[in-house]
Amino acid sequence: MTRWLALPLLICFGTLNAEEPDRRLGMNIIGNNETPRTLIIVPWKSAQPGDLTLRPLNSLVEAGIGPLDPDVVRRELRLRAATQAREQRP
C-alpha cells in the first residue's frame, strides 16, 4: 500500500523540482514596437564656414597613387617585420 502511495508522490515531487524559473541576467528594454526604427543625429556644435572645406573625392582616391621613396619603403618593411616578430614571441 505504501508503494502505491509513494509512487504518485515521487512523480509529483519530481515534476516540481524539474520546473525552474527562467532567469535571465541583464536588462530588458521594451519600447514602442509600432514606431519606425530611425536614427536621428543632432549636431552638438555648429559648423564654422572654414570647417566645411573638404577635398574632392577624386583627389582622395588619387592621393595614394604616386612615386614611392625606396628608403621609406625599406624603413616601413623593417618596422613591420620587427613588430610582427615581437608579436610572435610568447
Steps between C-alpha positions, in 0.01 A plus 500: 500500500778741584662427165186611316491817705871571466502465120259792426673714760840440339362583157335816632810620685723408206306727268503782753878490523537488122323833452751776561422865445643660187778724628665738258779728601512848360244757417199492270397820331158491344405793285225586261514238224263694275736789438743482207862429584690817421814672612498874545840666531494844656820704479620626835722764349426732210740477207703802405531591130873416498440154646302383200783522248556147374708367219308356207453124494721460192799650679451260794499199270810613315688598817651151537622486140844645450870422503638319805821584679706177526652599836158564651368166371799310644461674836128412511576137412763477776258651750221260397734198524619612845147544633386165359802325655425667833134390486594138422721466808325334798 
